[in-house]
Amino acid sequence: MPPIEDAVCEATCNTTPQSLVPANITPDPLYFFNPATGEILECPAQSVAAFRLEAEQLNQRLDDLWRAQIAVSSATQALQVANAQVNPAQQTAAQTALTQSIKAEDKAREAMFKELKDLPKFNDGAKGLMELLPLATHKGQKLSKTRRMTYVRSDKVKSHFRTYHDLPGDKAKLKSFYKKNAQGDYQLDVQKLKDSFSKVPVKGSLGKEDVTYWADGWAPEFAEAFNANYDAKAAKSKADKATPEDACVQFSGGASLMRFFAGVGRSSSAELSTEDFKSLLAGKGEIGAKFMGNARAGVDLASAQGNVNLYLPAKKGLHLHIPAGKNAKGGQQELELGFVRFLIEAEVSVTCGASALAEGGLEFKLKADMTQGVKGAPASKSATALANPKALVNKLEAENAVKGSLGAFAGAEAGGKVGGALQWQKEASTEFKDFAKINAGAQGQLGFGGAAMFEIGYSDGKFRIKTKLAACAGLGLKGSIDAEVGVEHLVEFDLWFKHQVVNALDQNLRYFEDRAWKAFVYMKALAIAEGKQLTEYLGKTLPNLLNAWDKLVKTASAEVLGRIKASRDYVLTSVAEAKALLLGLLESMKARLKAMGREIENTAQWLLSAAQSEQEIENIYARIAVDMDTKVSKQSGQMRLATLLGGHDALNSIVHAAKTEPTPGHGLAFVNEPAYQFSLGMGTHQAWQRSPFGTNNNHIV
């Protein structure tokens, strides 16, 4: 029999059926392209066995973890389907299957932690995790249908490599090979790659035919595959839509560079296999595994920087509820407060290992204590929480001992930028909007020990929000993250809180620290009465706000009535306390400016008709005054309000039109408008309801 050029091993066969014969493996040197450095690495024949042992061990752990997470995702979806169909038998079976899948994932993660517990942060080349692309040689090894990337620990294999440093550039990753095409998008330059590989020096086991093949065969295929998979024009929204709703991680960046060549960049399948690694490197074996992509890869070719979006607890957000309490009139046990999620954006260098680990879940930094994502205590997942991520906003454990820190993310440790936002979504809406900013330097001095989902303080001219990830108990997350509300998010923050209050039927959510609550209410009342943007008051101290309000109460004139009527958006989104202050102001004006009585009554009627529920009107009864410290009885407040409006008939017409139950997802409207009475505007996000320019002093912009 003639020799086979690409044989993996040699053996002498016999005629005995089912017999085993020894085989002598005659390995060839292995060659790899390291995209993190732009270098070619040669593993000599005598070191191939040691390298393969390390690679197969690590890849086995990665495959086990990925497969386990795929099983959890599939089982979660199955349970959600069973719950939606209200099939008890299927629900029980699906719950059991999900619980077993979670246990298997925990076991796989522990095995991975054991292998990687001693690794430093990912950009440490000395002991870091190397992500390598095997190079085919002239001997006919075709890698297009095998594992295109492999992972090894640098300290385990560095003594087995010969490095070729002669490729161009200053070791600035792959950006030495980038160019702009006719459309202005970056792509790999085939000619630069060919020229570079053709100049690799021939020495050791490396022959001229190998270099020629890389230049004329491998390089064009490599560049073509990259350029075909890299969608330079894909908008961020497109990437977001491609991310499954139960995903925690959305990848875009050079940290996931190899995922392009593995085919995950634009599909849900990946070339993963735990078959014999020798066969894979030799171009044999079939790839049958599936990777349910919770990652959408991308790369900024110009800067060779990557970024990652982390959604906590998941892209679809955490479903917030609150017990209906005494305010509910329709017998509901819980009221819907929409969704909230934590979006963390981390910019990471193109670094080995980040894609291998983070795409498997929340393992931005695999540590021996198994802490995931944020600093804090590790937590286990539960089938119930995965099937329906929800939280009661007023039934949370205080976590005074746990501090959230964005420095725990790999992006921060890799020297990149870390930021993000708290985002909210209405019950019937389809998009999230930012209402607070998160960044590595925004760790507030909060922790006043409440049991609410959010704790809001006011210091240094900004509202600061502490969010409790204990609400995600069962999702494998704990800890807390602090955020701040600046000028760019103040209006959205105002809308978010109003939405929470409306759908909680004006319950006291206990989100705000006392001084922060007063600052928030006085800001809103001043913005309406003075006809200014809410952002103009951000940065003022509470004493400054109180002094400005006292001065306004003493000097208010007819101009105030016009400003209030021109502030439609702000009036609709104002809470009961702010409306009560404004009605107290009008009451004071009516006593002082008797000739304007009818105009003041009309303005007061219009203002009260912005109340979104009967309960909000009752809360106004108890708070009508020119300051927030004054409290009155319901009966007294009702009498004063009727007098201000011009009689009980005027008051009753508004009260009788007000709803007794919330309408989640709907925009805000005055009680005498069809949009209010017939629940129009379903799914409309309040932030997008604009008043015509020029008709509103402080319209939402």
C-alpha positions, 0 to 999 in steps of 0.5 A: 500500500502506498504511503498516505501523506496525511496519516495520523499514525502507522500500524500493522494490521492482521486478519483477526476480527475485532483485534487491537494492534498498537499504533505508532503516532508520528506527529508533525509540528503544529503551527498556530496564529495568535491573533492577540499578538500577530505572531506565529507559534510553532510547537515542535513534533516532540512537544505535540503530545504535551500540548495536545494534553493541555488543549484537550483538557481545557477544551473539554472543560469549556465544552462541558460548561457550554453544553450544560448552559445550553441545556439550562437555556433549553430547559428554561424555555421548556418550563416557560412554555409549560407554564404558559400552557398551564399543563401541570404534568408538563410543568412538573416534568419541566421543573424537574428537568431544569433543576437537574440541568442547573445541577449539571451546570454547577458541576461543570462550572466547578470543574472549570473553576478548578482548572482556571483558579490560578489564572491572573486577569486575562491580559496577563500574557505570562500566565494568561489564557491563550486563544489560538488559531491552528494553521493548516500546512501544505500536507492537506490538513483542512481546518475549515470543518474542525475546531478553528480555535483552541485554548491553552494556559500560557504557563503550561505550554510556553516552553513548547513553542518557538515564536516567529516575531517577523510579522509586521506591526508593533504587536498591536493585535491584528490592526496592522492588517486592517484597511478601509474598503470602498464603503469606509468599513474596516476589513482584513487586508488579504494582500498584507496577510499574504505578504506577511506570511511569505516573509516568515523565515524558514528555519527549524521544522518549518519548510518553504512549502508551509510558508507558501501555503499560508501566504497563498492558501490559508491567508486568503481563506482566513481573510475572506471568512473574517470579512464575510462574517464581520458585519461592519454596518450592523447597528447596535439595535440589530445586535440587541435583537439577535440576543435571546431574551434569557441571555445575560451577555451580549458580546461585541468585540475583539475579545470574541475575535475567534468566534467569527471564524467559528461561525458564532458571529451570525448564527447559533451554531458553533464548531465545538466538539470533544472528539479526539483532539488529535483527529481534529487537528489533523482535519478529521472528525465531525462537529455536532454540538450546538451553542445557543448564542447568548453572545453576538460577536463584533469587533472595532477593527480601528482600535482593536478594542472590544466591548461587552454588554452585560444584562442583569438579570437578563435581557428581558429584565426583572419583572417588578411587582408590589402587593396590592395592599389596601389601595386595591379595589379590584381584588388583585393580589399583586400589581405590575410595575413593569421591568427593570434591568441593569446594563453594564457596558465594559470595554476590554482589550483584545485579550486571550480568554475573554471570549472563551469564558464570558461567552459561557455565561457570567464568568468575566473573571473566574475566581476560586471563590466562584464569585460571578459578575459583581463582588459579593456572595456567590449564589445558586440558580433556581428553576423557579427564578429562571422560569419567571424572573420577578421580584416584589419591590418591597420584600427584599433583604437588606444587604448592608454588608455587600458593596457592588463594584464595577471593578469586578468586571473583566473589562475594568481589570483589562484596563478598559472602560466600564459603564452602563445604565439602569433601564426600565420598560413599561409592562406593555412596551417593547423597548428599554430606556436608560434612567440612571448612569452606572460607571466605575466611579459612581459608588455612592455613599448609600445604605440606609438599610431599607428593604426596597428594591431601590434606595435613592439619595441626593448628594453632590447635586445628583440623585444616587440610586442603590439597586439590590441584586438580591432581588435576583435571588435564584438567578445566580446573582447577589450584591448591589450596584450604585448609579447616579442620575445626572442631567442627561437622565433626569427626565427619564428618571422622573418618568420611571418613578411616576410609572412605578407610583401610578401602577402601585396605586400611589402606595409609598414605595419607600425608595427615597431617603427623606431629604432626597424625596423632598428635593425631588418633589420641590424640584418638580413643583418649582419647574412647573410653577416657574416654567423651567426645565427640571434639569435647571434645579439639579445640583441645588441643595435642599435649602436652596430649593426650599428658599426658592419655593418660599419666595415663590409662594409670597410673590406668585402672580398671574404669570404662574397660572400660565406657566402651570397650564403650559407644563402639561408633560411635567404636570402629568408626571408629577407625584401627588406631593408635587400636585399638593404643593402646587394646589397649596400655592394656588390656594394661597394665591386665591386668598391673596389675589381675590380678583383672579378667583375664577382663573385660579379655580380653572387652573386648579381643576385642570391641575387636579385632573392630571391625577391618574387614580382615585387614590392619588386624589386621596393622597393629595387631600392629606398633603395640600399645603404650601410645604411638605411638612404640613399634614391634614386629615382627609376630610379637611383636605377634601373640604379645602380642595372643593373650596379651591376648585369652586365647589363640590360638584367640580371636585366630584366630577374629577373624582368620579372620572378617576380610575380605581385600578392601574392600567399598566403600559398606558401613557399618562393623560388627563381624566377628561380625555378619551385617551384616559377614559378608553385606555388608549395609547397601549404600549406607548412609552411616556418619554416619547409623548411629545407636546408640540414645540412652543406650546409647553414651557418644559416639554420633554426633550 
